[in-house]
Amino acid sequence: MFGEDAIAQQLADARSALDDVRRQQDHQIEPVTAASADGRIKITLGADGRVERVEFVEVRVLKEGTEFLEEELRSTVNAALDARAASLGTAEAVPDLEAIGEAVAKIQDQGLRQMQEMSAQISTVMKKLQGGS
């Protein structure tokens, strides 16, 4: 029969494996770059979906005026977001690994407490059966 330490170690290993899967999923998504203004403005979204880099390939694009830049930046960010969504390539909902991990951790913690309580009760019964008080 497993001892409490062995069970606790197995639970810790399971949590660690789930964390590894979460980290691997983050690395599977490639950064996405979109360009506008005839390639003079480029925006890159990182694997986490956040803006990683804004690049003005030609500095002269800054002389186009704020309204032009606002419109081009907006359209470039939207194009990058669209490209990222397309690269994920699924219409199915992506499972929330964070929520699943929290639920598994909660279940594991409850199971460990129950095993500890059962172990204590079994120890008490065994002492009584062996003539102890």
N, C-alpha and C positions, 0 to 999 in steps of 0.2 A: 504494500500500500504506500502511496506517496505521502511524504511528510509535508507539513505546511510550507517549509522552505522550498521544496521542489515545485509545489503548486504555484507559489508566489513567483518563482523564477520562470515557469512556463508562461504565466500571465504577463510578466514583464517582457519576455521574448515576443509574445503575440503583439503587444503594443508597439514594440520596436519595429516589427515587420510591417505593421500598418503605417507607421511613420515613414518607413523607407518607401512604401508604395506611394504615399502622398508626395514625397520629394521627387520620385521618378516621374510621376505624372506632370509635375511642374516643368521638368526638363524635356519632356517629349514635345512641347509646343515650341516651335521655332519663332524667333523674332520676325516681324513683318515690317517691310518698308514700303511706303507709298510716296509718290512724287506729284508735284503740281507745278504750275507756272513754267511749263515747258522744261520740267526737270530741274528748275532752279531752286526749288524748295523740296526737301525730303524729311519725312518724319518716320521714325522707327519705333514700333511698339515692341517691348520686351516680352519674354515668355509669360510674364505675369499679367500682360494686357495693359500695362501702364506705359506712358510715353517715356521712351528710353533716350531718344535723341531727336533734336530738331536741328536741321542743317540747311544753311543757306549756301548752296553750291556756288552761286554767283552773288557776290555782295551787292552788286548793282540792283538786285531785286528789292533791296531795302528802300531804294529811291522811288519806288512805284507808289508809295503813299500808304497810309494806315488802312484805308478802306479796302484796297486791293489785298494787302497783306492779311487782314482779318478774314476776308473771304477765302483766300487761298489756303491759309492755315486751317480754317474750318473744314474746307473740302478735303484737304490732305489727311487730316485726322480721321474724318469720316471714312475716307477711302481705306485707310489703314485698318480701321475697326471692321469694315466690311470684309477686307481681305483676311483678317484674323478669323472672323466668324466662318468664312468659307473654308479656311484651312483646318478648322476643327471638324468640319465635314459631317456633322450629324444634326439631325433635327430632334433626336431624342434628348431628354433631359440628362445632364451629366450628374452622376450621383455626388452628393455632398459628402466627401470623405471626412471632412472635419466633424460633421454631425454624426456620421457613422462611427468614427473613432471615439467620440465622446460617449456615445451609447454603449459601445463595446467596453470602454473603460468602466462605465457605471455598472454594467452587468458583471464584469470581472471583479470589481470591488465588492459588490454584493455577494458574489459567489465565494470569494475568499473569506468574508466575514462569516458566512454560513458554515463554511468548512471549519473555521476556527471554533465556532460554537459547537458543532457536531463533535469535533475532536475533544473539546473540553468535556462534553457530556459523556462520550465514550470512555474517557479517562476516569471520570467519576464512577461510572458503572463498573469498570474493570477493578477499581480499588475496592468497591463494595463486594464484588464477587470474590476477590482474593482475601477477603476478611478484614480489610481496612475500614476506617470510618469515613 
